[in-house]
Structure formats: structure tokens, C-alpha cells
Amino acid sequence: MRIDKEQLKEHNQQGLAEHQRLFGFLAESLDKKGVDVNQVMHQLHQLQVAIPSWALGAGGTRFGRFAMGGEPGTLEQKIDDIGMLKALTQATSSVSLHIPWDIPSNAEAIKNQATELGIKFDAVNSNTFQDQQDQSHSYKFGSLADNDCMVREQAINHNLEVIKYGEILGSKSITVWLADGASFPGQNNFKRAFRNTESSLHKIYEGLPVDWKMLIEYKPYEPNFYSTVIQDWGTSLMLAESCGEQAYTLVDLGHHLPNTNIEQIVATLIMRGRLGGFHFNDSKYGDDDLTCGSIKPYQLFLICSEIIGGMQDNDSGNPALEWMIDASHNLKDPLEDLIQSLEAIRVAYAQALIVDREALYEAQMSKDVSRCQEILQDAYRTDLRPLLAEVRRLNGGALNPMDSYRKMDVREKLITERGKNVVATGL
């Protein structure tokens, strides 16, 4: 299914007068504060968040999964769905493939389809956290960290294969998320597991093209609950620095213990020049993989503020960041959930763009704690949704993506086209 642009224009026309009134008032207010509205809009247009190929279908928990209907059963259908998200939101222009869930059977045809929709291929993702059909060695007790050299070699070769697929499609990075760890004390030797992982990552790194990045993810628990080998950002940073200049830490917002100061982690990694990118979601207790901004919107704003401040004062040469949504749509329509997450990320980013950084610096240097809070919260409490809507409108998107999605009966049409009981590949 493809979005009818003319129908989209009709929807926009219905709400255009009210939008222009709200945007005009906002633009005037921001101008009085010294904010360059056109520059903010340009930076928002540049912010593009990748959609992972596994996020277009219903998610689930270890207790169950409830199909949505109309889910994409092929990679081609997933690309089409991302094309619809792009048309509506103008906030995403790339897909992140998970191998072997989404190996393209015809890479050239997939590339052509993506190009037609204006979609590029973001980071490719390896999978050594579950066994695949006809796999020689099991990952039940580990992969890159396993004590068995044959298991490690199999996991290394899989990652190298993922890089090859990425090269064919035009990707420029690989994300390594390692589920290796222990569920019980004494199960693993911590030092041996770390050294095995480090050695394995070195071998993958050796196969990295010269213009690629390796993104190393971390997580404190699950699927192993006593220990994970790459349990925090510091361990990821150690491994990245050990591998070489093309290796970076990847921050998943859900991969932290409760109340972790993620914005401080972000600032530190940029200072070291090793922040590779983000997997965006939200959480209350752990890796809940909820809609971005649904639980902790102020934290999301603070993270974006540290990104913008850090990249403006980028004496470490930290490269441009890679942005991706990594959520599980257990209850919502996956496309609606992704629309909401894209909006939340861009709202937080826009709010961070209007922070008066000169005034904040002066308040920090004068030790005016109350003034520091006022400056940040003034930006956070500014409703910038009309500005985001104007960016979408100027680029051919929907003034209100969720409203247009529902008025166009997208899910119902997908069910008619694909069926009610289909289940997306992947999770």
C-alpha cells in the first residue's frame, strides 16, 4: 500500500487555517526570544530516525503475542510500511535490517524499491541471541563470549556475513547486541567471558569496511539475570576503544537500571568521541520497550539537550549520530506507535534546540541553580508541535500524521490486502 499524496493534501487543507494561526503565534513568540525559527526547522528536517525491520508487526512478551492484522509478512511489505511512515511524518528515511530475520532474497530489487520510496539502509543488526534453523552450534550458553571456540567462530562468522549483506545494500554500520551472560553465580568466569568477547569483537572489527562503524550495545540484565557480559556503557566503551577508531557505544534508552542518569552517560561518551547512536524507547521498570516519550518525556528532552550541547562543542570529533526506534508494540497498532515515537523524539529535539545555551552557561558559571532550572524548563514547556507540523507540511507530509493515518483507514486497508491472521517476520 502507498499513501495517496493528493488525499494527504486534502486532509491538510481542512486544518490549514488553524495550523497557520498556531504556527504564526509560536513563530512570533520564538522570534522575540531570539530563536532563529528557520534554522530550528532546518535542523528538524535533517533529523531522520531509522525504523527497524522488526518493528512493523505486533510485539509480545514471553507470555504471549497478539497479532494485529495486516502485518507485513515479507521484507518488501515492511519497506512499503516504512514508506507510508515517511510520507506521513517526513521524520524517517531509513530502515535498519535484522539478519537473519530479514535477509533480502533479491537485494537489487529491495534496493530499487527502497530508492523509489526515498529510503536508505541504516545499520544492519546481527543475531546471536537465538538459534536459527540448521545451526551447527547452540547459543544457549553464549555466543561471542562462549567457552567453546567453535561457538565463538560461528558467531563471528555470522557477524561478518551481516556486514556483507550491509555492503550490498549500502549500509555503513553494524550493531552488535550481545545477550551473553549468566543466570546463576559461578556459571561463568567473568574475566574469561570478557576476554572471549573482546577477542571475538576484534575479529569482527577486522572485517569492517574502512568507511563503516561498529556500534556496541549494552544491557544490565535479561535474558541473563545474574550478569551480562556487556552490562553497562563503561564496558561497551572499553570494548570500543579496544577495537579501534571505528567502534562506538550504542545507547538503548531501555537498557539501564531504574533512575540511571542517561543524559550524563551521553555527555561523557560525546566527550570521549565514542557515542555512536541511540535506540529510542521508554520504560518504567526496565527494558519495557514502550512508546518513546510515553513515560519520561523530560528525560528524553534532557538527553537531547546533552546531545545538542555536546555536538556543538564537539572537540572530540564525535561523528554524526545514528538514530533508531526500538520498541515493542504489544497493545497498539505498530504504525501508530511508531508515529507517536517519531513525534516524541522530534518534539524533545526541537525543545532542546531552543535552549538558551549562552544564558545557561552564564547561570552555571555564576552558580545560579534556580536560573539553570528555569532556562531548561522554559524550553521544555514550550509547545513546539505547530513548528513540527509546519516542517512536515513544507516537506509534503501530514499536519497531523495520526489523524491522517486513521482517516485514510490504513490499518483496515492493510488487513484487506494482507489478511487478518498474518504475523510479521522477526520477533
Disulfide bonds with the S-S distance in Angstrom:
none
